[in-house]
């Protein structure tokens, strides 16, 4: 990509505000190289660093990464333990760097299942970076889209039970206030690496109008050129949100 191309991206109002990524393929990347699976996860951390740096530089508002799903507890115990250790060491290394680069770190998901040391590091990272104004980096850990909706519905039900809300007052906007991403724009672009073509219980409510992009590239190989390709695909699409193509082209509607 040329310098002119890079500059055009920075000034392009058509770029996505929020990119959400399922980082798939770490284990297969390692197996293809006759390495143990943990080596793939370690290589995946390097890819995370590159993508975060790129999004911060391009002034993307939000980057959401699916780091550990609520279903991932079903993996072999040795791999789960390694992932917990990798989370801790990565946070220890990266929190200060994120803070220096004005990046706000945010975790979504049920963190109570994590070891105390990891919960403490998560809280430390969020507290240290909470006032930063650059990229918001959302890490979904022990997260599931159905869990997110259930906890939102539960909070709404509690309001009704307490007499603070009538059932007739329930709207989509109300439910969205109780989702874990309540204060963030919905994802514009969803990327899944590794060749699978499904959303795997990630941000189910929030992905309603998101543009989906699937690539066979395994996550450790996902680099700046890869994310450029995804954004280029996003820009080539016409987002109608229920309107006609003619309405969008004639700027007869605003989103």
HUFEN-V267347 format. One record per pair of residues at least 12 apart in sequence whose C-alpha atoms are under 7 Angstrom apart, sorted by sequence separation. I is the first residue (numbers start at 0). J is the second residue. D is the distance in whole Angstrom. If there is no record, write none. Layout:
# HUFEN-V267347
I&J&D + I&J&D
This chain:
# HUFEN-V267347
26&39&5 + 25&39&4 + 26&40&7 + 25&40&5 + 196&213&6 + 212&229&7 + 25&43&6 + 186&205&7 + 194&213&7 + 104&124&6 + 105&125&6 + 185&205&6 + 186&206&6 + 189&209&6 + 194&214&5 + 104&125&5 + 188&209&6 + 189&210&6 + 190&211&6 + 191&212&6 + 192&213&6 + 193&214&6 + 194&215&4 + 152&174&7 + 187&209&5 + 188&210&5 + 189&211&5 + 190&212&5 + 191&213&5 + 192&214&5 + 193&215&5 + 194&216&7 + 151&174&6 + 186&209&6 + 187&210&6 + 188&211&6 + 189&212&6 + 190&213&6 + 191&214&6 + 192&215&6 + 193&216&5 + 210&233&7 + 104&128&6 + 192&216&6 + 193&217&4 + 103&128&5 + 192&217&6 + 193&218&6 + 102&128&7 + 103&129&6 + 151&177&5 + 192&218&6 + 151&178&5 + 103&131&5 + 102&131&6 + 103&132&7 + 87&117&6 + 90&120&7 + 94&124&6 + 98&128&6 + 101&131&5 + 102&132&7 + 103&133&7 + 148&178&7 + 101&132&6 + 102&133&5 + 103&134&6 + 104&135&6 + 105&136&6 + 106&137&6 + 107&138&6 + 108&139&6 + 110&141&7 + 147&178&6 + 101&133&5 + 102&134&5 + 103&135&5 + 104&136&5 + 105&137&5 + 106&138&5 + 107&139&5 + 108&140&5 + 109&141&6 + 147&179&7 + 208&240&7 + 87&120&7 + 102&135&6 + 103&136&6 + 104&137&6 + 105&138&6 + 106&139&6 + 107&140&6 + 108&141&5 + 109&142&6 + 102&136&7 + 106&140&7 + 108&142&4 + 107&142&7 + 17&59&7 + 16&59&5 + 17&60&6 + 18&61&6 + 19&62&6 + 20&63&6 + 21&64&6 + 22&65&7 + 15&59&7 + 16&60&5 + 17&61&5 + 18&62&5 + 19&63&4 + 20&64&5 + 21&65&5 + 16&61&6 + 17&62&6 + 18&63&6 + 19&64&6 + 20&65&6 + 188&233&7 + 9&57&5 + 145&200&7 + 144&200&5 + 143&200&5 + 144&201&5 + 143&201&6 + 144&202&5 + 144&203&5 + 66&138&6 + 67&139&7 + 68&140&6 + 69&141&4 + 107&179&6 + 61&134&6 + 62&135&6 + 63&136&6 + 64&137&6 + 65&138&6 + 66&139&6 + 67&140&5 + 68&141&5 + 69&142&5 + 60&134&5 + 61&135&5 + 62&136&5 + 63&137&4 + 64&138&5 + 65&139&5 + 66&140&5 + 67&141&5 + 68&142&5 + 69&143&6 + 59&134&6 + 60&135&6 + 61&136&6 + 62&137&6 + 63&138&6 + 64&139&6 + 65&140&7 + 67&142&7 + 68&143&6 + 58&134&7 + 55&133&7 + 55&134&5 + 17&184&7 + 19&186&6 + 17&185&7 + 18&186&6 + 23&191&7 + 24&192&7 + 17&186&5 + 18&187&6 + 19&188&6 + 20&189&6 + 21&190&6 + 22&191&6 + 23&192&5 + 24&193&5 + 17&187&5 + 18&188&5 + 19&189&5 + 20&190&5 + 21&191&5 + 22&192&6 + 23&193&5 + 53&223&7 + 16&187&7 + 17&188&7 + 18&189&6 + 19&190&6 + 20&191&6 + 21&192&7 + 15&187&5 + 46&218&7 + 50&222&7 + 15&188&6 + 46&219&5 + 49&222&7 + 50&223&7 + 43&218&6 + 46&221&6 + 43&219&5 + 46&222&7 + 42&219&5 + 28&217&6 + 25&217&7 + 24&217&5 + 25&218&6 + 23&217&6 + 24&218&5 + 25&219&6 + 23&218&6 + 22&218&5 + 14&234&7 + 13&234&7
